[in-house]
Amino acid sequence: LDWLARLALLTGGALPATLAWLVAACSMKRLLQRLSTRGQYVAGVALGALAGGYACAMLVLAGVVAQAPWAASMASGALLAAALVAALVLRARGRTPAATTARLAELQSRIRPHFLFNTLNSAIALVRAEPARAEELLEDLSELFRSALSDPQKEVTLAQELHLAERYLAIEQVRFGDRLRLSWALDPRANTARLPPLILQPLVENAVKHGVEPSPGGAKVHISTERRGAQVVIKIANTLPVAGSRPGMGLALANVRERLALLHDLQASFRAARVKDQFIVRLEVPA
């Protein structure tokens, strides 16, 4: 029965070490999110090696082994952690296809620009006076609808999303003229971040609808991007009318939040809040 007692003692050292690995990984979740995918894998394996060293220390203190096998224990911990990380990745990928694809398609189908009739009326008004400008406006509208009908599972770059936002704002500039005051602060290093298609347009549309449209004097809309390590921060801010506009139902914000969660899970974050006389939306996605 020596082998059984020895197995029990070894298991008694391995189980607390495995639990320590899980607790450490969960506690460091926010820190790990800032790393690249490869960095997260390396961190998980490194934590496994430390957990293996912890298990070895427990066995030494219990007097189970005469000479501590530090290298073997840490290597075993790293190997077990690598297997656990691989299993978690495969599990996450296995959950994605059918249900997530259907949900993404449903959410994207709701993104139909409400400004269609206003845009067509603006184009009609421009046809005789400024036919070239009317043609540009309709080309912008066509590009937006082409994106709205694209594959919901297809990822696009932040640069492509910003280009579509510019085309949308060019349409609204025709409607509102000087009432729509734009400013941009774009970080070229952030342009390669991956996003669900047509995810910025509803946020920019909200800024126009609740900031510019209800205000006789118009409003400022500021769009900025910044790369911070392995993350990209995107902000859309608009000034609000002095006599507060009627608050919306938050459908566009909820739509964007859910689409980000479906694509990036815990690696992305979304926040929206009123700060003094501004409404600010902040997205954070992997670079």
C-alpha positions in Angstrom: 0.0 0.0 0.0 3.0 2.3 -0.1 2.3 3.3 -3.7 -1.3 4.2 -2.8 -0.1 6.4 0.1 2.5 8.0 -2.1 -0.1 8.7 -4.8 -2.4 10.3 -2.2 0.5 12.5 -1.0 1.4 13.5 -4.6 -2.2 14.3 -5.4 -2.4 16.3 -2.2 0.4 18.5 -3.5 -0.9 18.7 -7.1 -4.5 19.7 -6.4 -3.7 22.8 -4.3 -1.2 23.8 -7.0 -3.8 23.4 -9.7 -6.3 25.5 -7.7 -3.7 28.1 -7.1 -3.1 28.3 -10.9 -6.8 28.8 -11.5 -7.2 31.5 -8.8 -4.1 33.4 -10.0 -5.3 33.3 -13.6 -8.8 34.6 -12.6 -7.4 37.3 -10.3 -5.1 38.6 -13.1 -7.8 38.5 -15.7 -7.8 42.3 -16.4 -4.0 42.4 -16.5 -3.8 39.4 -18.9 -6.4 41.1 -21.2 -3.8 43.8 -22.0 -1.4 41.2 -23.4 -1.5 39.8 -27.0 -2.9 36.4 -27.5 0.6 34.8 -27.6 1.5 36.8 -24.4 -1.6 35.4 -22.6 -0.6 31.8 -23.6 3.0 32.4 -22.3 1.7 33.9 -19.1 -0.6 30.9 -18.5 2.2 28.5 -18.9 4.5 30.6 -16.7 1.9 30.6 -14.0 1.7 26.8 -14.4 5.5 26.5 -13.8 5.2 28.6 -10.6 2.3 26.4 -9.5 4.5 23.3 -10.1 7.2 24.9 -7.9 4.6 25.5 -5.2 3.5 21.9 -5.3 7.1 20.8 -5.0 7.6 23.0 -2.0 4.6 21.5 -0.3 5.9 18.0 -0.8 9.3 19.0 0.6 7.6 20.5 3.7 5.5 17.3 4.1 8.7 15.2 4.0 7.5 13.2 1.1 10.7 13.6 -0.9 14.2 13.8 0.4 15.6 15.9 -2.5 13.3 18.5 -4.1 12.8 17.9 -7.9 12.3 21.6 -8.7 13.0 21.4 -12.4 10.7 18.4 -12.9 7.9 19.8 -10.9 8.0 23.2 -12.7 8.2 21.5 -16.1 5.2 19.3 -15.2 3.3 22.4 -14.0 4.0 24.2 -17.2 3.0 21.2 -19.3 -0.3 20.8 -17.4 -1.0 24.5 -17.7 -0.4 24.4 -21.5 -2.9 21.5 -21.8 -5.5 23.5 -19.8 -5.0 26.6 -21.9 -5.3 24.6 -25.1 -8.5 23.0 -23.8 -10.0 26.4 -22.9 -9.1 27.8 -26.3 -10.7 24.8 -28.1 -13.8 25.1 -25.9 -14.2 28.8 -26.8 -13.8 28.1 -30.5 -16.3 25.2 -30.3 -19.0 27.5 -28.8 -18.6 30.2 -31.5 -19.9 29.0 -34.9 -23.6 28.4 -35.1 -25.2 30.4 -32.2 -22.8 33.3 -32.5 -23.1 33.6 -36.3 -26.9 33.6 -36.0 -26.8 36.3 -33.3 -24.3 38.5 -35.2 -26.5 38.3 -38.3 -29.6 39.2 -36.3 -27.9 42.2 -34.7 -26.4 43.5 -37.9 -29.7 43.2 -39.7 -31.0 45.9 -37.3 -28.4 48.4 -38.5 -30.4 50.1 -41.2 -29.5 53.8 -41.3 -32.6 55.8 -40.2 -31.4 58.8 -42.3 -32.2 57.1 -45.7 -35.2 59.3 -46.6 -33.4 62.5 -45.4 -30.4 61.6 -47.5 -32.5 61.0 -50.6 -34.3 64.3 -50.1 -31.0 66.1 -49.8 -29.8 64.4 -53.0 -33.0 65.5 -54.8 -32.5 69.1 -53.7 -28.9 69.0 -55.0 -29.5 67.3 -58.3 -30.2 70.6 -60.2 -28.1 73.0 -58.3 -25.0 70.8 -57.6 -25.3 67.5 -59.5 -21.7 66.5 -58.8 -22.2 66.9 -55.0 -25.5 64.9 -55.3 -23.6 62.1 -57.0 -21.0 62.0 -54.2 -23.8 61.9 -51.6 -25.5 58.9 -53.2 -22.1 57.1 -53.6 -21.5 57.6 -49.8 -25.0 56.2 -49.1 -24.3 53.2 -51.4 -21.1 52.4 -49.6 -22.8 52.5 -46.2 -25.6 50.1 -47.4 -23.0 47.8 -49.0 -21.3 47.5 -45.6 -24.7 47.0 -43.8 -25.3 44.0 -46.0 -21.9 42.4 -45.6 -21.1 39.1 -43.9 -21.8 39.6 -40.1 -18.9 37.3 -39.2 -16.4 39.1 -41.3 -14.1 41.3 -39.3 -12.9 44.7 -40.7 -10.1 47.0 -39.7 -10.5 50.2 -37.7 -9.2 52.1 -40.7 -12.2 50.8 -42.8 -14.7 51.7 -40.1 -13.3 55.2 -39.8 -13.6 55.6 -43.6 -17.2 54.6 -43.4 -17.8 57.0 -40.5 -16.3 59.8 -42.6 -18.7 59.0 -45.5 -21.6 59.0 -43.1 -20.6 62.3 -41.7 -20.1 63.7 -45.2 -23.8 62.9 -45.8 -24.9 64.6 -42.6 -22.7 67.6 -43.3 -24.9 68.3 -46.4 -28.0 68.3 -44.1 -26.7 70.3 -41.2 -23.9 72.4 -42.7 -22.0 74.4 -40.1 -24.2 73.1 -37.3 -22.1 69.9 -37.5 -18.6 70.7 -36.3 -16.2 67.8 -36.6 -12.7 67.2 -35.1 -10.5 64.1 -35.4 -7.5 62.8 -33.4 -6.5 59.6 -35.1 -3.5 57.3 -34.2 -2.3 55.5 -37.3 -0.9 52.7 -35.1 -4.5 51.8 -34.1 -5.7 51.3 -37.7 -5.2 47.5 -37.8 -7.5 46.7 -34.9 -10.3 44.3 -35.9 -14.0 45.2 -35.4 -17.4 43.9 -36.4 -18.5 45.6 -39.7 -20.4 48.9 -39.4 -20.0 49.2 -35.6 -18.9 52.9 -35.5 -21.6 54.2 -37.7 -24.5 53.7 -35.2 -22.4 55.5 -32.5 -21.6 58.5 -34.8 -25.3 58.5 -35.9 -26.3 58.7 -32.2 -23.9 61.7 -31.7 -25.6 63.5 -34.6 -29.1 62.6 -33.6 -28.8 63.6 -29.9 -26.2 66.3 -30.2 -26.5 68.2 -33.5 -30.2 67.6 -34.6 -32.0 69.0 -31.5 -29.7 72.0 -31.0 -30.3 75.2 -33.1 -26.7 76.1 -32.7 -25.4 72.6 -33.6 -22.9 70.6 -31.8 -19.3 69.4 -31.8 -18.5 65.7 -32.6 -15.0 64.5 -31.7 -13.6 61.2 -32.8 -10.3 59.9 -31.5 -8.3 56.6 -31.6 -5.2 55.7 -29.6 -3.1 52.6 -29.3 -2.1 51.7 -25.8 0.2 48.7 -25.7 -1.8 45.7 -26.9 -5.2 47.6 -26.8 -6.8 50.3 -28.9 -9.1 52.9 -27.4 -11.8 54.5 -29.5 -13.7 57.5 -28.3 -16.7 59.3 -29.8 -17.9 62.5 -27.9 -20.6 65.0 -28.7 -21.7 68.1 -27.0 -25.3 68.2 -25.8 -27.9 70.9 -26.2 -28.4 73.3 -23.3 -32.1 72.3 -23.0 -31.5 68.6 -22.7 -32.8 66.5 -25.6 -35.1 63.6 -25.1 -33.0 60.6 -24.1 -33.0 57.7 -26.5 -33.8 54.1 -25.7 -30.2 53.0 -25.9 -30.8 50.4 -28.6 -27.8 51.4 -30.7 -25.5 51.3 -27.6 -26.9 47.9 -26.6 -26.4 46.6 -30.1 -22.8 47.7 -30.3 -22.0 46.3 -26.8 -23.4 42.9 -27.7 -21.6 42.7 -31.0 -18.3 43.6 -29.4 -18.8 40.9 -26.7 -19.7 38.3 -29.3 -16.5 39.0 -31.4 -14.0 39.8 -28.7 -15.5 38.4 -25.5 -13.6 39.7 -22.4 -10.9 41.3 -24.5 -13.1 44.2 -25.4 -14.9 46.8 -23.2 -17.6 49.3 -23.9 -18.7 52.3 -21.9 -21.1 55.2 -22.5 -21.8 58.1 -20.1 -22.7 61.7 -19.9 -19.8 63.9 -18.6 -20.9 67.5 -17.9 -22.1 68.9 -21.3 -20.8 65.9 -23.3 -21.9 62.4 -24.1 -18.8 60.1 -24.4 -18.7 56.6 -25.8 -15.5 54.6 -25.2 -14.5 51.3 -26.9 -11.5 49.3 -26.1 -10.5 46.4 -28.4 -7.4 44.2 -28.9 -4.8 45.8 -31.2 
